Amino acid sequence: MHVELSNVTKVYSDPPQLITALHDISFQVNQGEFLCIVGPSGCGKSTLLRMIAGLDTPSSGEIRFKGDLVTAPHPKISMVFQTFALLPWRTVIENVEFGLEVQGLGKKERRIVSHELLEMVGLRESENLYPKQLSGGMKQRVGIARALAVDPEVVLMDEAFSAIDEFTAEALREEVAEIHAETQKTFLLVTHNLPEAIELADRILVLSSRPARIKSIVPIELERPRSPTGSEFVSIHRDIFALLQAELENSIMRHRLSELKELQKLRDLEER
């Protein structure tokens, strides 16, 4: 297995209580697979991705990459962030080169790699611009090129298309699908956009509301490219939406029950 999670739990200390974000998460990702992760808002999707990236650590359980325990950022696992996370004082090409620079690659070699990737994402003519001169879509293209520059085996994408307009997002999704097909790298995408997940994924991991558990893992066996209006696409969307809707209703019910319990406590105190 390329990436493997075994009984991963994440607990945060928020005095006076402990908050369990993720509970007993176990799944495997095959080499070259495109896995999408969906779930209710605030269920811990991004936390899960950060732990796979080695940017955060599980409270218990294990995350392994090619059999090795992930305890810190790994040079073969890269990440594309929702907020772009570009360095404002560096040009486009300098941002793309950043990881290669950290790895100690010479300037000439860095330029060759960066030019090739900027060509791939359509930004070759913009290499000397600074982030403040770029649109949201251009910034995310830089982020994707930077993530690919270090030749990772696993690319993690955290809500990578949510901070840009839908027209640009659709163009970027097509580019990412092409990059995945060409490179056969392993992709994990966290998204709140269900059609986006169905369009891109080989499998979709559905998380429950917090504390997040795996509710279902849905294989997507549609031929690419996929049409959102196709009957099978619509059927898959309906089934996964029903899973998420049930989680939302459960979450609302739990919240209301909690409020009722708090109200009862107040009444008990008042009666003493």
N, C-alpha and C positions, 0 to 999 in steps of 0.2 A: 504493500500500500504506500502511496505517496505521502499522504497526510492521515494521521490516525489520532482520534480523540477517545480517551477511555475514562469514563466516569468523572468528567470534568464538572466541578462545582465552583462557583465564585460567590464569595460572601464579602460584603462591605460592612465596615464598622461605622455606624452613624449613631453615636451615643444619644440616648441611652439604649439603642437597639441595634441588632444585627440585621442587615438586609441581604437576603439571598437573591442574587440576580439570575444565576443559572444553576440548575440542579441536575447532576448525574447525566451529563451529555456525552453520548458515545456515538461516533459515526466514523466512516472511512471515506477518503477521497482517492479515486484512482488517478494514475498518471494520465495527463492530457484531458481530464474531465473538466466540464464547465458546471460547477455547482452553484446554485443560487440559494440564498437564505432569506426567508420571509417570516414575518411574525408581527404581532401587535406592537404598536408604538411603545417604546420603553421596556421591551422584554429582554434586552441584553444582546441584541444582534451585533452591534458594533463592539461590545465588550468581548464577545466570542471571537470576532475577527482580530481584534488587538492582541488577544492571547495567542492566536495562531501565528501572528506576526512576531511574537516575542516581546511586544511592547507592554504587556501586562502578564501577570502570572496567575494560574488557577489557585484557589484556596485548597483544593484537593483534586486528585486525578492527574492524568498525564496527557500531554500533547507531543506527538512524535512526527518528525519529518524524515522519511526514508529510514525509519527505525531508531533515529537518534532523538533524544529528549530535547524539546525546545524550551530553553530557559532564558533566552535573550534573542535579540534580533539576529536573523540568519542571513548570510550574504546571498543565498539562493531563494529567499522569500522576500518579495517587494510589495509595496502597498501604494494604492492610489486613494487619496483622501477626498472626502466630500468638499472640503474647504480649500482644495487645491494645494495649500501648504508650500507655495513657491517662495524662494528667497528674493525679496523685493530689490535687493541691491545687485542681483546677478541678472544678466541677460538671459533670453530664452535658451541659447545654446549652453551657457554656463550653468543654468539650472539642470539641463539634461545631463551635463557632464559631471554633476556633483558627486554622485555615487562612485563613478569611475575614478574621480580625483581622490576620494577617500580610500579607494582600493590601491592607489599608487600608480595607476596607469599613466603613461607619458602623454603629453599634450597632443602630439601628432596622432597617436592611436585613439585618444578620446574624441578628437575631431572627426575621424573617419566614422566611428560608431555613431556619434551624435548626428552627423549629416545624414547618414542612412536612415536613422529613426525619424528625424524631422521631415525627411522626404516622405516617409511612410504615413505620417500623420498630417501632411499637407502644410507644414510650417517652415519649409526651407527658406522662403523669402523673408521670414520674420525672425530669423535667428538672433539679430542684434537688438531687438526690441526688449523693453523691460516689462515685467508683469503688469504694471499700472497702465501700460499702453495696449493691453490685450483684452478681448472680450472674455466672458466666462467660458465659452466653448473652447477658445484658443488656450486659455489657462489649463483647462482639463486635458487638452491634447498634449501640452507640455508635461503635465503630470503623468500621463500614460507613457510618453516617450522616456521620461526620467525613470519610471518604474521598469521599463524594458531594457534600458541602457546597460544595466549590470548583468544582463542575460540570466534572469531568474528562472527557476523551474516552476515556481508558484507565484501567481499574481493575485493579490488580494485587493478588492475594490469595495470601499465603504460608501454606499449611496453615491457612487461616482457621477451619476447623471442627474441628480436631484436639484443641484444648484444652478442649472442652466435651463433655457427655454426648451420646450418640447420639440420644436423643429430641429434645433442643434443636437438635442439629446438623441433623437432618432438617427441622425447622421452618424453620431459617435458610436451608438450601439452597433450600427452596421459595420463601422470600422473595427470595433473590438471583436465582433464575430469573425471578420476576415482575418484579423491578427491571430485569433485563437485557431482558426482553421489552418493558417499557414505555419504557425510555430508549434502547434500541438502542446503548448504550455498548459499547466493546470491553472484554472481560474476559479476563484471563489468571489461571488458578488453578493453583498448585503444590499437589499433593496426593499422599499415599501411599495414599489410599482409592480403589481402582479403581472400585467401584460408583458412588461419588460423581462421579468423572470422567465415566463413561458417562451418568449421569443429567443432567449439566449441559452437556457439551461439544458443540460443532459438530465439533471435531476434537480428537484426543488426540495429543500429541507424546510419544513414548516414547524416553527416553534410555538409553544403555548404562551399565554400571558405569564408575567412574572410571579413566582420564580420559573423561568423558562425551562421547559422540558421539550424533548422531541415529540411532536404530536403526530407527524407523518413524514415520510420521505417519498416523494412522488416522481416516478420516472417520466420523462418527456420524450416520447418516441416519434415525434413529428419530423418529417423531412424538412430540411432548411433550403431556402428561406421560408419562414413561417408567416402566414397571413392571420392577423388578429380577427378577421371575419370568417375564417374557416370553421366548419362545424366542430371538428375535433378540438381546435384551439379554444373555442367558446365553451365546449363541454368541460375541458380541463380547468379553465378559468372559473366556471361555476362551482366545480367541486372544491377547488382550493379556497375560493372565496367563502364557501359554506363553512369550511374548517376554521377560517379566521373569524368569521362572524360569530360562530359558536364560542370562540375564545373571548371575544369582546363582550358578549352577553354574560359569560361566566365571570369575567373580570368585574363588570358592572354589578352583578349580583353579589359577589364577594364584598365589593366596596359598600353596598347598601347594608349587607348583614353586619359589616364592621361598624357602620354608623349606628345601627340599631343596638349593637352591643354597648357602644359608648354611651348612647342615650339611656340605656337601662342602668348603666353604672351611675350616671348622674342622678337618676331617679332614686336609686338605692341610697345614695349619699344624702339626698334631700330628705328622705324618710327617716333617717337615723336621728 
